[in-house]
Amino acid sequence: MSVNTLRLRRLRRSAQTVMGRNRGAQPKVVALGGGRGLSASLAALRRITGDLTAVVTVADDGGSSGRLREELGVLPPGDLRKALAALCGDDDWGQTWSRVIQHRFQSHGDLHEHAVGNLLIVALWEQLGDHVQALDLVGKLLGAHGRVLPMSAVALELQALVRGHDPARPHEVDTVRGQATVALTPGEVQSVHLVPRDPPAVPEAVAAVLDADWVVLGPGSWFSSVIPHLLVPELLDALVETKARRVLSLNLAPQPGETEGFSPQRHLEVLGRHAPKLALDVVLADEAAVPDRALLAEAAERLGAAVELAPVASPDKVPRHDPELLAAAYDRIFRMHGRIGPWR
């Protein structure tokens, strides 16, 4: 057994002990993001609080979500489905339903690569005519440990200004359209915006942010899953005005395409450029993913935040967060930087 494996086991046992002692604590937490990054955060947060709301991007235009969006004119359901799956419990019921809604059909017909959960969510939207009510009902069916909300009830298009998108014109800036394209774009993303430019936020999402004890932004695809929340005016206003403390969870590694070559501090710089009025309280990063702690601390300080470094990565070669280690890091941050003792 390797030294790294033994160390991970000790860290996990320590994390489980801490979380076991703190089961009575119930901070109100809102997590914002999309895709695998938000799923990682939710899988950790549901271990330390029973009052959890996910606010999810709705700009996806690829795969099953993109096909349903184009054919039926609905919100893309894929990231919403992933968030619901991440909130499923570890018991047989939760894990069975998590696998079911994530299941993708394999065929030679129209159902090929459609996810069961996507079809279920869209069917309930059509039946009920209410995005929030339908997602609440799916969550109830799954026994989800939290609530999932779209950030807007309008299907959005993500557009990016990218320098060097065409390798033959490395100094020119082009507009790249679509979340799936932006996520993998060659060149350097300068900025992103949404179409329509000022989409309305879902009122329940705004209310959740204003009523939270903690708001967690990230990890996830920086330009296509994290920053879009800051481009919805009502949601950004809520993030600025809320009395909740705000923690930004950094990725374990740059993403090929949209953030290739980015340092941890550069992630903070581009976020600050898109939302200059937004202050943060804590920036969480994996201790092994920060080559220069002083530079990260300087960038965080410009946003009003302290840096917390913790071992949160899984030991395998694919950069992903370990849910128990990430949960322990969040729990420690909530207690060190928030109130101590029972939550409201």
C-alpha positions as CSV (number, residue, x, y, z in Angstrom):
1,M,0.0,0.0,0.0
2,S,1.4,3.4,-1.1
3,V,2.2,6.2,1.3
4,N,-0.3,8.4,-0.5
5,T,-3.1,5.8,0.0
6,L,-2.3,5.5,3.7
7,R,-2.3,9.3,4.0
8,L,-5.6,9.6,2.2
9,R,-7.2,7.0,4.5
10,R,-6.0,8.9,7.6
11,L,-7.4,12.1,6.2
12,R,-10.7,10.5,5.4
13,R,-11.0,9.0,8.9
14,S,-10.2,12.4,10.4
15,A,-12.8,14.1,8.1
16,Q,-15.5,11.5,9.1
17,T,-14.7,12.1,12.8
18,V,-15.1,15.9,12.4
19,M,-18.3,15.6,10.4
20,G,-19.7,13.1,12.9
21,R,-19.1,15.5,15.8
22,N,-20.8,18.3,13.9
23,R,-24.0,16.7,12.6
24,G,-26.1,19.0,14.7
25,A,-24.9,22.0,12.9
26,Q,-27.1,23.1,10.0
27,P,-25.8,26.1,8.1
28,K,-28.0,27.4,5.2
29,V,-25.8,26.9,2.2
30,V,-26.3,27.9,-1.5
31,A,-23.9,26.4,-4.0
32,L,-23.7,27.9,-7.5
33,G,-22.1,26.3,-10.6
34,G,-22.8,23.7,-13.2
35,G,-21.6,20.3,-14.5
36,R,-19.1,18.1,-12.7
37,G,-17.7,20.9,-10.6
38,L,-21.0,21.7,-8.9
39,S,-21.7,18.0,-8.5
40,A,-18.4,17.7,-6.6
41,S,-19.3,20.6,-4.3
42,L,-22.8,19.2,-3.6
43,A,-21.6,15.7,-2.9
44,A,-19.4,17.3,-0.2
45,L,-21.9,19.8,1.2
46,R,-24.7,17.3,1.6
47,R,-22.5,15.5,4.1
48,I,-22.4,18.5,6.5
49,T,-25.7,20.3,6.1
50,G,-29.4,19.4,5.6
51,D,-30.2,22.9,4.4
52,L,-28.6,23.0,0.9
53,T,-29.7,24.7,-2.3
54,A,-28.0,24.4,-5.7
55,V,-28.4,27.2,-8.3
56,V,-27.4,25.8,-11.7
57,T,-26.4,27.4,-15.0
58,V,-28.8,27.0,-17.9
59,A,-26.7,27.7,-21.0
60,D,-25.7,24.2,-22.0
61,D,-26.2,23.5,-25.7
62,G,-24.4,20.2,-26.2
63,G,-25.4,16.6,-26.1
64,S,-28.8,15.4,-24.9
65,S,-29.5,18.8,-23.3
66,G,-28.8,20.7,-26.5
67,R,-31.0,18.3,-28.5
68,L,-33.9,18.7,-26.1
69,R,-33.4,22.4,-26.0
70,E,-33.5,22.7,-29.8
71,E,-36.4,20.3,-30.4
72,L,-38.7,21.3,-27.5
73,G,-37.6,24.9,-26.7
74,V,-37.0,24.0,-23.0
75,L,-34.2,24.8,-20.6
76,P,-31.2,22.5,-20.9
77,P,-31.8,19.9,-18.2
78,G,-28.4,18.2,-18.0
79,D,-26.6,20.2,-15.3
80,L,-29.8,20.3,-13.3
81,R,-29.9,16.5,-13.5
82,K,-26.3,16.2,-12.5
83,A,-26.9,18.3,-9.4
84,L,-29.9,16.2,-8.4
85,A,-27.8,13.0,-8.8
86,A,-25.1,14.5,-6.6
87,L,-27.7,15.2,-3.9
88,C,-28.8,11.6,-3.7
89,G,-28.0,9.8,-0.5
90,D,-25.5,7.0,0.0
91,D,-28.3,4.5,0.9
92,D,-29.6,2.0,-1.7
93,W,-32.6,4.2,-2.6
94,G,-30.4,7.2,-3.3
95,Q,-27.7,5.4,-5.2
96,T,-30.2,3.4,-7.3
97,W,-32.0,6.6,-8.4
98,S,-28.7,8.4,-9.0
99,R,-27.7,5.7,-11.4
100,V,-31.2,5.7,-13.1
101,I,-31.3,9.4,-13.8
102,Q,-27.7,9.4,-15.1
103,H,-28.4,6.4,-17.3
104,R,-28.0,7.1,-21.0
105,F,-29.8,5.0,-23.7
106,Q,-27.6,3.4,-26.3
107,S,-29.4,2.8,-29.6
108,H,-29.4,3.5,-33.3
109,G,-32.5,5.7,-33.0
110,D,-33.6,9.1,-31.6
111,L,-33.1,8.0,-28.0
112,H,-29.4,7.5,-28.4
113,E,-27.4,9.2,-25.6
114,H,-30.4,10.8,-24.1
115,A,-30.2,10.6,-20.3
116,V,-33.2,9.3,-18.4
117,G,-33.1,12.2,-15.9
118,N,-33.2,14.7,-18.7
119,L,-36.4,13.2,-20.2
120,L,-38.0,12.9,-16.7
121,I,-37.3,16.6,-15.9
122,V,-38.6,17.8,-19.3
123,A,-41.7,15.7,-19.0
124,L,-42.5,17.2,-15.6
125,W,-41.9,20.7,-17.0
126,E,-44.4,20.1,-19.7
127,Q,-46.9,18.5,-17.3
128,L,-46.6,21.1,-14.5
129,G,-45.6,24.2,-16.5
130,D,-43.4,25.3,-13.6
131,H,-39.6,24.8,-13.6
132,V,-39.2,25.0,-9.8
133,Q,-42.1,22.8,-8.9
134,A,-41.0,20.1,-11.3
135,L,-37.5,20.0,-10.0
136,D,-38.7,19.9,-6.4
137,L,-40.9,16.9,-7.3
138,V,-37.9,15.1,-8.9
139,G,-35.9,15.8,-5.8
140,K,-38.6,14.4,-3.7
141,L,-38.7,11.2,-5.8
142,L,-34.9,10.8,-5.5
143,G,-34.8,11.6,-1.8
144,A,-32.4,14.4,-2.6
145,H,-30.5,16.0,0.3
146,G,-31.2,19.5,-0.9
147,R,-33.0,21.6,-3.5
148,V,-32.0,22.3,-7.1
149,L,-33.0,25.5,-8.9
150,P,-32.1,27.0,-12.4
151,M,-30.4,30.4,-12.2
152,S,-32.8,31.7,-14.8
153,A,-36.1,30.4,-16.4
154,V,-34.8,31.5,-19.8
155,A,-32.6,29.3,-21.9
156,L,-29.4,31.2,-22.3
157,E,-26.6,31.3,-24.9
158,L,-23.0,31.8,-23.7
159,Q,-20.8,33.9,-25.9
160,A,-17.1,34.5,-25.5
161,L,-14.5,36.9,-26.9
162,V,-11.5,34.8,-27.7
163,R,-8.1,36.0,-28.8
164,G,-6.4,33.6,-31.2
165,H,-9.4,31.3,-31.7
166,D,-8.2,30.9,-35.3
167,P,-4.5,29.8,-35.1
168,A,-3.9,31.5,-38.4
169,R,-4.9,34.9,-36.8
170,P,-3.3,34.6,-33.3
171,H,-3.8,38.3,-32.4
172,E,-7.4,38.8,-33.5
173,V,-10.4,38.5,-31.3
174,D,-13.4,36.4,-32.4
175,T,-16.8,35.8,-30.9
176,V,-17.4,32.2,-30.0
177,R,-20.9,31.1,-29.4
178,G,-22.3,28.2,-27.3
179,Q,-21.3,26.8,-23.9
180,A,-20.0,23.5,-25.4
181,T,-17.8,25.4,-27.9
182,V,-16.5,27.9,-25.3
183,A,-15.6,25.1,-22.9
184,L,-13.2,23.7,-25.5
185,T,-12.2,26.7,-27.4
186,P,-8.6,27.2,-28.6
187,G,-7.1,30.6,-27.9
188,E,-7.4,32.8,-24.9
189,V,-10.8,33.7,-23.5
190,Q,-10.9,37.4,-22.9
191,S,-14.5,37.7,-21.5
192,V,-17.9,36.0,-21.6
193,H,-21.5,37.3,-21.7
194,L,-25.0,35.9,-22.0
195,V,-27.6,36.3,-24.6
196,P,-30.0,37.8,-23.7
197,R,-27.7,40.2,-21.9
198,D,-29.9,40.8,-18.9
199,P,-31.8,37.6,-18.2
200,P,-34.2,37.4,-15.3
201,A,-33.1,35.3,-12.3
202,V,-35.4,32.7,-10.8
203,P,-36.9,34.4,-7.8
204,E,-36.4,31.4,-5.5
205,A,-32.7,31.4,-6.4
206,V,-32.4,35.1,-5.4
207,A,-34.3,34.4,-2.2
208,A,-32.0,31.5,-1.3
209,V,-28.9,33.6,-1.8
210,L,-30.2,36.4,0.4
211,D,-31.3,34.0,3.1
212,A,-28.1,31.9,3.2
213,D,-25.4,31.6,5.8
214,W,-22.8,30.6,3.2
215,V,-22.7,30.9,-0.5
216,V,-20.3,28.6,-2.4
217,L,-19.2,29.4,-5.9
218,G,-17.2,26.8,-7.9
219,P,-15.4,24.6,-8.6
220,G,-16.2,24.1,-12.3
221,S,-15.5,25.3,-15.8
222,W,-14.6,28.9,-15.1
223,F,-16.0,30.7,-18.0
224,S,-18.9,28.4,-18.8
225,S,-20.1,27.3,-15.4
226,V,-18.9,29.6,-12.7
227,I,-18.8,33.1,-14.1
228,P,-22.2,32.9,-15.9
229,H,-23.9,33.3,-12.5
230,L,-22.3,36.7,-12.2
231,L,-23.8,37.8,-15.5
232,V,-27.5,37.5,-14.3
233,P,-28.1,41.0,-12.8
234,E,-30.6,40.0,-10.1
235,L,-28.4,37.1,-9.0
236,L,-25.3,39.2,-8.9
237,D,-27.1,41.9,-6.9
238,A,-28.1,39.2,-4.4
239,L,-24.6,37.9,-4.2
240,V,-23.3,41.4,-3.5
241,E,-26.0,42.3,-1.0
242,T,-26.4,39.0,0.9
243,K,-25.2,38.9,4.5
244,A,-24.0,35.4,3.8
245,R,-20.3,34.7,3.8
246,R,-18.9,33.8,0.3
247,V,-16.4,31.1,-0.4
248,L,-14.9,30.5,-3.8
249,S,-13.7,26.9,-4.4
250,L,-10.9,26.7,-7.0
251,N,-10.4,24.0,-9.5
252,L,-7.6,21.4,-9.1
253,A,-6.1,22.1,-12.5
254,P,-6.6,24.4,-15.5
255,Q,-9.2,23.2,-18.0
256,P,-7.9,22.4,-21.5
257,G,-9.3,25.0,-23.7
258,E,-10.9,27.8,-21.8
259,T,-8.4,28.1,-18.9
260,E,-5.4,26.3,-20.2
261,G,-2.2,27.8,-18.6
262,F,-4.2,29.7,-15.9
263,S,-2.6,30.0,-12.5
264,P,-4.8,29.9,-9.4
265,Q,-4.5,33.6,-9.0
266,R,-5.5,34.3,-12.7
267,H,-8.8,32.5,-12.0
268,L,-9.5,35.1,-9.3
269,E,-8.4,38.0,-11.6
270,V,-10.8,37.1,-14.4
271,L,-13.7,36.6,-12.0
272,G,-13.0,40.0,-10.5
273,R,-13.0,41.6,-13.9
274,H,-16.5,40.1,-14.6
275,A,-17.9,41.2,-11.2
276,P,-15.8,44.0,-9.8
277,K,-18.4,44.8,-7.0
278,L,-18.4,41.2,-5.7
279,A,-16.3,40.6,-2.5
280,L,-15.4,37.2,-1.2
281,D,-14.6,35.9,2.3
282,V,-12.6,32.8,1.6
283,V,-10.8,31.2,-1.3
284,L,-10.4,27.4,-1.0
285,A,-7.7,25.6,-2.9
286,D,-6.0,22.3,-2.9
287,E,-2.7,22.6,-1.2
288,A,-0.9,20.7,-4.0
289,A,-2.4,22.8,-6.7
290,V,-0.9,26.2,-5.6
291,P,2.7,26.7,-6.7
292,D,2.9,30.2,-5.3
293,R,0.9,30.8,-2.2
294,A,2.0,34.4,-1.8
295,L,0.6,35.3,-5.3
296,L,-2.7,33.6,-4.6
297,A,-3.0,35.3,-1.2
298,E,-2.4,38.7,-2.9
299,A,-5.1,38.0,-5.6
300,A,-7.5,36.8,-2.9
301,E,-6.9,39.9,-0.7
302,R,-7.8,42.2,-3.6
303,L,-11.3,40.5,-3.5
304,G,-11.4,40.8,0.3
305,A,-10.8,37.1,0.9
306,A,-8.5,34.9,3.0
307,V,-7.0,31.8,1.5
308,E,-7.6,28.3,2.9
309,L,-5.4,25.5,1.6
310,A,-6.5,21.9,2.3
311,P,-6.0,18.4,0.8
312,V,-9.2,18.0,-1.2
313,A,-8.1,16.1,-4.3
314,S,-8.7,12.4,-4.9
315,P,-5.5,10.4,-5.2
316,D,-6.2,9.1,-8.7
317,K,-4.6,10.7,-11.8
318,V,-7.8,12.4,-12.9
319,P,-8.2,15.8,-11.2
320,R,-11.3,15.5,-9.1
321,H,-12.3,16.3,-5.6
322,D,-12.7,13.7,-2.9
323,P,-16.1,14.3,-1.4
324,E,-15.2,13.5,2.2
325,L,-12.0,15.6,2.2
326,L,-13.8,18.5,0.5
327,A,-16.7,18.2,3.0
328,A,-14.1,18.5,5.9
329,A,-12.6,21.5,4.3
330,Y,-16.0,23.3,3.9
331,D,-16.9,22.3,7.5
332,R,-13.7,23.8,8.8
333,I,-14.1,27.0,6.8
334,F,-17.7,27.4,8.0
335,R,-16.6,27.1,11.6
336,M,-13.4,29.2,11.4
337,H,-14.8,32.0,9.4
338,G,-18.5,31.9,10.5
339,R,-20.3,31.6,13.7
340,I,-19.5,28.8,16.1
341,G,-22.2,26.5,17.5
342,P,-25.8,25.9,16.5
343,W,-27.0,27.5,13.3
344,R,-30.2,29.3,13.0
